[in-house]
Amino acid sequence: MLSNDLKNALPTTDELPCSDDTPVDNENQNLLPNILLFLLNSIWATRLDWYFGVDMAVYHTTGVNPRVPVVPDAFLSVGVERRKGGKSRTSYAVWEENGVVPILTLEMVSQTPGGEYDQKMAIYAKLGVLYYVIYNPEFWRRDQHQPFELYKLVDGEYKLQINEPYWMLEIGLGIGRYQGMVAGIPQELLSWYDKQGDRYLTSEEQAQQERLRAEQLAQYLRSLGIDPDNLPSE
């Protein structure tokens, strides 16, 4: 824990940039993390003790300078206010979050390597991020890694885990890949999973399932000679 004197000497998030202004070089760097965020908004709709940041600066005191952030493509913190002080965050400073560091970070490898397998991994390990996910669907052969890798911090070092979807007991969620659709186009996506390994459905998929059940019920009623559009009222 930081002393009060040290906390008072650190800048506030109002004084710090919200990101490093590095432009993304493919649409998935924003799309896929936001899909995870929107899905988590549904899964944890009644919880107020978590925050999921997308392309947001994380400021910490384990580096050379607390004004120099690390900027994951996404991160999850548990045990913090959903909205800090009732307001939206512009950045995430560990010293303003009661020392809570992200429990998970996600990096998506792009055409220009960003140190995902070395520099950033070392930063997250020193910071104490428990789970580190590297998603590399296009350049994994170039980088001599797998398209999806999840590392867990064990005794200060990241150890590659092998199951997918991988159940993260400390978070109460699994994470992995699946083949989905975006704007009618088939695409590999990331998703959250439950303990049984079942994927949490998006709101669109849930609505589609409801429509399918309604259609099946209507067909069944018609097979019995009942018009589903003219059911007797009580």
Stockholm file with secondary structure:
# STOCKHOLM 1.0

chainA/1-234         MLSNDLKNALPTTDELPCSDDTPVDNENQNLLPNILLFLLNSIWATRLDWYFGVDMAVYHTTGVNPRVPVVPDAFLSVGVERRKGGKSRTSYAVWEENGVVPILTLEMVSQTPGGEYDQKMAIYAKLGVLYYVIYNPEFWRRDQHQPFELYKLVDGEYKLQINEPYWMLEIGLGIGRYQGMVAGIPQELLSWYDKQGDRYLTSEEQAQQERLRAEQLAQYLRSLGIDPDNLPSE
#=GR chainA/1-234 SS CCCHHHHHHSCCTTTSCSSCCCCCSSTHHHHHHHHHHHHHHHHTTTCCSEEEEESCCEECSSSSCTTSCBCCSEEEEESSCSSGGGSCCSSEEGGGTTTCCCSEEEEECCSSCCSTTTHHHHHHHHHTCSEEEEECTTTHHHHTSCSEEEEEEETTEEEEECCSSEEETTTTEEEEEEEEEETTEEEEEEEEECTTSCBCCCHHHHHHHHHHHHHHHHHHHHHTTCCTTSCCCC
#=GC SS_cons         CCCHHHHHHSCCTTTSCSSCCCCCSSTHHHHHHHHHHHHHHHHTTTCCSEEEEESCCEECSSSSCTTSCBCCSEEEEESSCSSGGGSCCSSEEGGGTTTCCCSEEEEECCSSCCSTTTHHHHHHHHHTCSEEEEECTTTHHHHTSCSEEEEEEETTEEEEECCSSEEETTTTEEEEEEEEEETTEEEEEEEEECTTSCBCCCHHHHHHHHHHHHHHHHHHHHHTTCCTTSCCCC
//
